[in-house]
């Protein structure tokens, strides 16, 4: 959020009036000093300027923090959108290629849950000007190609490994953002979303152990 400060500067110039002794000049002389504008305009900008400086001293420290919070929220939403899209596409491949029932069930759950999470996150993405990418990034496209080229046990191990890494990373990011954001609506949404990601992480760790796939040391 950009904060624009207006600096008000006022300069008052008072010219001396030379009295000629005539009655008309005396009346004119009495009229001009009585203008409160000279005194008022001199004092009013000083008061206004002082007030604005006081306001500036209050808002200045919070402005960078607010901008940083907004930038962090936006970055999180972009990564969450990309991550959700990636996990859905990987899991759609697993729905077709997995041979183990437990892996198939996990893939089904990933497609269902992450589709729901993305739908609930969409209003916030729109609010922050985040649009879903048209395609996966190069790293994820390379992994998708690798999954498509594998089959059987090799495919399942690669898919599980990808899901392990993705969900441990996701969980840390979701937990941090849920604590850090000052957007109360987003915080409430992430409260439930983080629980979903935590359940996924626990589930994939169990699946990894069953299929002899290493998991990160916690």
C-alpha positions as CSV (number, residue, x, y, z in Angstrom):
1,X,0.0,0.0,0.0
2,X,1.6,3.2,-1.2
3,X,1.5,6.1,1.3
4,X,1.8,9.6,-0.3
5,X,2.6,12.4,2.1
6,X,1.8,15.9,1.2
7,X,4.1,18.6,2.5
8,X,2.4,21.9,3.0
9,X,4.7,25.0,3.0
10,X,3.3,28.4,3.7
11,X,5.3,31.7,3.6
12,X,3.7,35.0,4.8
13,X,5.2,38.3,3.9
14,X,4.2,41.5,5.8
15,X,4.8,44.8,4.2
16,X,5.0,47.9,6.3
17,X,2.5,50.6,5.8
18,X,3.7,54.2,5.8
19,X,1.1,56.5,7.3
20,X,0.7,59.8,5.5
21,X,-1.4,61.4,8.3
22,X,-4.5,61.7,6.1
23,X,-7.8,60.3,7.3
24,X,-8.2,58.1,4.3
25,X,-4.8,56.6,4.8
26,X,-5.4,56.1,8.5
27,X,-8.6,54.2,7.7
28,X,-6.7,52.1,5.1
29,X,-3.9,51.5,7.7
30,X,-6.5,50.3,10.3
31,X,-8.1,48.0,7.8
32,X,-4.9,46.1,6.7
33,X,-3.4,45.2,10.1
34,X,-6.8,43.9,11.2
35,X,-6.7,41.1,8.5
36,X,-6.4,38.0,10.6
37,X,-5.3,36.3,7.4
38,X,-1.7,37.3,7.9
39,X,-1.5,36.1,11.4
40,X,-3.9,33.2,10.8
41,X,-2.2,32.0,7.7
42,X,1.1,32.2,9.4
43,X,0.0,30.1,12.4
44,X,-2.4,27.8,10.6
45,X,0.1,26.2,8.3
46,X,2.5,25.9,11.2
47,X,-0.2,24.0,13.1
48,X,-1.3,22.0,10.1
49,X,2.3,21.2,9.2
50,X,3.0,20.1,12.7
51,X,-0.1,17.9,12.7
52,X,0.9,16.3,9.4
53,X,4.4,15.6,10.6
54,X,2.9,14.0,13.7
55,X,0.7,11.9,11.5
56,X,3.7,11.0,9.3
57,X,5.7,9.9,12.3
58,X,2.9,7.5,13.2
59,X,2.3,6.1,9.7
60,X,5.8,5.9,8.4
61,X,6.9,3.0,10.5
62,X,3.8,1.0,9.7
63,X,3.8,1.7,6.0
64,X,6.8,-0.4,5.0
65,X,5.5,-3.2,7.3
66,X,2.1,-3.1,5.6
67,X,3.7,-3.2,2.1
68,X,5.9,-6.1,3.2
69,X,3.0,-8.0,4.6
70,X,1.0,-7.6,1.4
71,X,4.0,-8.7,-0.7
72,X,4.5,-11.8,1.4
73,X,0.8,-12.7,1.2
74,X,1.0,-12.3,-2.6
75,X,4.1,-14.4,-2.9
76,X,2.5,-17.1,-0.8
77,X,-0.6,-17.2,-2.8
78,X,1.4,-17.4,-6.1
79,X,3.4,-20.3,-4.7
80,X,0.4,-22.0,-3.2
81,X,-1.5,-21.7,-6.6
82,X,1.5,-23.1,-8.5
83,X,2.0,-25.9,-6.0
84,X,-1.6,-26.9,-5.9
85,X,-1.7,-27.1,-9.7
86,X,1.5,-29.1,-9.8
87,X,0.3,-31.7,-7.2
88,X,-3.0,-32.1,-9.0
89,X,-1.3,-32.8,-12.3
90,X,1.2,-35.2,-10.7
91,X,-1.7,-37.0,-9.0
92,X,-3.7,-37.2,-12.1
93,X,-0.9,-39.2,-13.7
94,X,-0.8,-41.4,-10.6
95,X,-4.5,-42.1,-10.9
96,X,-3.8,-43.6,-14.3
97,X,-0.4,-45.3,-13.7
98,X,-0.2,-46.4,-10.1
99,X,-0.7,-50.1,-9.5
100,X,-0.8,-50.1,-5.7
101,X,-4.3,-49.5,-4.2
102,X,-2.9,-47.2,-1.4
103,X,-1.0,-45.0,-4.0
104,X,-4.1,-44.8,-6.1
105,X,-6.3,-43.7,-3.1
106,X,-3.7,-41.1,-2.1
107,X,-3.7,-39.7,-5.7
108,X,-7.5,-39.5,-5.7
109,X,-7.4,-37.7,-2.4
110,X,-4.8,-35.2,-3.7
111,X,-6.8,-34.3,-6.8
112,X,-10.0,-33.9,-4.7
113,X,-8.5,-32.0,-1.8
114,X,-6.2,-29.7,-3.7
115,X,-8.9,-28.8,-6.2
116,X,-11.0,-27.8,-3.2
117,X,-8.2,-25.8,-1.6
118,X,-7.5,-24.0,-4.8
119,X,-11.2,-23.1,-5.2
120,X,-11.2,-21.7,-1.7
121,X,-8.0,-19.8,-2.3
122,X,-9.1,-18.3,-5.6
123,X,-10.9,-15.2,-4.1
124,X,-7.7,-14.3,-2.2
125,X,-5.6,-14.8,-5.3
126,X,-7.9,-12.4,-7.2
127,X,-7.8,-9.9,-4.4
128,X,-4.0,-9.8,-4.6
129,X,-3.8,-9.9,-8.4
130,X,-2.4,-13.5,-8.6
131,X,-3.5,-15.5,-11.6
132,X,-2.9,-19.2,-12.0
133,X,-0.1,-20.1,-14.4
134,X,-1.0,-21.5,-17.8
135,X,1.6,-24.2,-17.4
136,X,3.9,-25.7,-14.8
137,X,7.4,-24.2,-14.4
138,X,10.4,-25.9,-16.0
139,X,11.4,-27.9,-12.9
140,X,7.9,-29.3,-12.5
141,X,7.4,-30.0,-16.2
142,X,10.7,-32.0,-16.1
143,X,9.4,-34.0,-13.1
144,X,6.0,-34.5,-14.9
145,X,7.9,-35.8,-18.0
146,X,9.9,-38.2,-15.7
147,X,6.7,-39.5,-14.1
148,X,5.1,-40.1,-17.5
149,X,8.2,-42.0,-18.7
150,X,8.2,-44.4,-15.6
151,X,5.9,-47.3,-14.8
152,X,5.2,-49.8,-12.1
153,X,7.2,-49.6,-8.8
154,X,9.6,-47.1,-10.3
155,X,6.8,-44.7,-11.0
156,X,5.2,-45.1,-7.6
157,X,8.5,-44.5,-5.8
158,X,9.1,-41.3,-7.9
159,X,5.6,-40.1,-7.3
160,X,5.7,-40.7,-3.6
161,X,9.1,-39.0,-3.4
162,X,7.8,-35.9,-5.2
163,X,4.8,-35.8,-2.9
164,X,6.9,-36.1,0.2
165,X,9.1,-33.2,-0.8
166,X,6.2,-31.1,-1.9
167,X,4.1,-31.6,1.2
168,X,6.9,-31.0,3.8
169,X,7.7,-27.8,2.0
170,X,4.0,-26.8,1.7
171,X,3.4,-27.4,5.4
172,X,6.2,-25.1,6.5
173,X,5.0,-22.4,4.2
174,X,1.3,-22.7,5.1
175,X,2.1,-22.7,8.8
176,X,4.3,-19.6,8.5
177,X,1.8,-17.7,6.4
178,X,-1.1,-18.6,8.7
179,X,0.8,-17.1,11.6
180,X,2.3,-14.1,9.8
181,X,-0.6,-12.7,7.7
182,X,-2.5,-9.7,9.0
183,X,-5.4,-10.4,6.6
184,X,-7.9,-12.0,9.0
185,X,-10.0,-13.6,6.2
186,X,-6.9,-15.2,4.7
187,X,-5.8,-16.3,8.2
188,X,-9.1,-18.0,8.8
189,X,-8.9,-19.8,5.4
190,X,-5.4,-20.9,6.1
191,X,-6.3,-22.3,9.5
192,X,-8.3,-25.0,7.8
193,X,-6.1,-25.3,4.8
194,X,-3.0,-25.9,7.0
195,X,-4.8,-28.7,8.7
196,X,-5.5,-30.4,5.4
197,X,-1.9,-30.0,4.3
198,X,-0.7,-31.5,7.7
199,X,-3.0,-34.5,7.2
200,X,-1.6,-35.0,3.7
201,X,2.0,-34.8,5.0
202,X,1.3,-37.4,7.7
203,X,-0.4,-39.6,5.1
204,X,2.4,-39.4,2.5
205,X,5.0,-40.1,5.2
206,X,3.2,-43.4,6.1
207,X,2.9,-44.2,2.4
208,X,6.6,-43.5,1.9
209,X,7.6,-45.8,4.7
210,X,5.4,-48.6,3.3
211,X,7.1,-48.2,-0.1
212,X,10.6,-47.8,1.2
213,X,10.9,-44.1,0.1
214,X,13.0,-41.9,2.3
215,X,11.4,-38.9,4.1
216,X,13.0,-35.7,5.4
217,X,14.3,-35.9,9.0
218,X,12.0,-33.8,11.1
